[in-house]
Amino acid sequence: MQTVVNMLIPAFAVATFLVLCVGIFALFRGGRFNRSYSNLLMRWRILLQFIAIILIGIASFAFRN
Protein backbone atom coordinates (compact mmCIF):
# COMPACT_ATOMS: atom_id res chain seq x y z
CA MET A 1 0.00 0.00 0.00
CA GLN A 2 2.80 2.41 0.87
CA THR A 3 4.49 1.82 -2.48
CA VAL A 4 1.27 2.55 -4.37
CA VAL A 5 0.68 5.81 -2.50
CA ASN A 6 4.32 6.80 -2.94
CA MET A 7 3.96 6.27 -6.70
CA LEU A 8 0.62 8.09 -6.96
CA ILE A 9 1.80 11.28 -5.22
CA PRO A 10 4.42 12.19 -7.86
CA ALA A 11 2.09 11.06 -10.65
CA PHE A 12 -0.64 13.43 -9.52
CA ALA A 13 1.88 16.20 -8.91
CA VAL A 14 3.23 15.86 -12.46
CA ALA A 15 -0.30 15.67 -13.89
CA THR A 16 -1.19 18.86 -11.99
CA PHE A 17 1.89 20.60 -13.36
CA LEU A 18 1.15 19.52 -16.93
CA VAL A 19 -2.47 20.65 -16.80
CA LEU A 20 -1.34 23.96 -15.29
CA CYS A 21 1.18 24.46 -18.11
CA VAL A 22 -1.39 23.70 -20.82
CA GLY A 23 -3.87 26.02 -19.10
CA ILE A 24 -1.36 28.88 -18.97
CA PHE A 25 -0.44 28.24 -22.60
CA ALA A 26 -4.13 28.43 -23.52
CA LEU A 27 -4.49 31.65 -21.57
CA PHE A 28 -1.61 33.37 -23.35
CA ARG A 29 -2.52 31.95 -26.74
CA GLY A 30 -6.05 33.27 -26.57
CA GLY A 31 -8.60 32.71 -29.28
CA ARG A 32 -11.01 29.84 -29.61
CA PHE A 33 -8.86 27.32 -27.72
CA ASN A 34 -8.71 29.65 -24.71
CA ARG A 35 -12.45 30.20 -24.67
CA SER A 36 -13.14 26.48 -24.99
CA TYR A 37 -10.60 24.93 -22.63
CA SER A 38 -9.01 27.44 -20.26
CA ASN A 39 -11.67 27.22 -17.54
CA LEU A 40 -11.99 23.46 -17.93
CA LEU A 41 -8.23 22.97 -17.58
CA MET A 42 -8.10 25.06 -14.42
CA ARG A 43 -10.92 22.99 -12.93
CA TRP A 44 -8.98 19.81 -13.74
CA ARG A 45 -5.91 21.37 -12.11
CA ILE A 46 -7.82 22.03 -8.91
CA LEU A 47 -9.16 18.46 -8.87
CA LEU A 48 -5.73 16.91 -9.47
CA GLN A 49 -4.14 19.18 -6.87
CA PHE A 50 -6.81 18.23 -4.34
CA ILE A 51 -6.20 14.53 -4.92
CA ALA A 52 -2.44 15.00 -4.56
CA ILE A 53 -2.89 16.85 -1.26
CA ILE A 54 -5.26 14.16 0.04
CA LEU A 55 -2.72 11.47 -0.88
CA ILE A 56 0.06 13.38 0.89
CA GLY A 57 -2.15 13.62 3.97
CA ILE A 58 -2.97 9.91 3.85
CA ALA A 59 0.69 9.02 3.44
CA SER A 60 1.84 11.24 6.28
CA PHE A 61 -0.89 9.97 8.62
CA ALA A 62 -0.88 6.27 7.75
CA PHE A 63 2.83 5.70 7.29
CA ARG A 64 4.38 7.72 10.08
CA ASN A 65 6.91 5.81 12.13
Sequence and secondary structure as in RCSB ss.txt:
>XXXX:A:sequence
MQTVVNMLIPAFAVATFLVLCVGIFALFRGGRFNRSYSNLLMRWRILLQFIAIILIGIASFAFRN
>XXXX:A:secstr
 HHHHHHHHHHHHHHHHHHHHHHHHHHHH HHHHHHHHHHHHHHHHHHHHHHHHHHHHHHHHT  
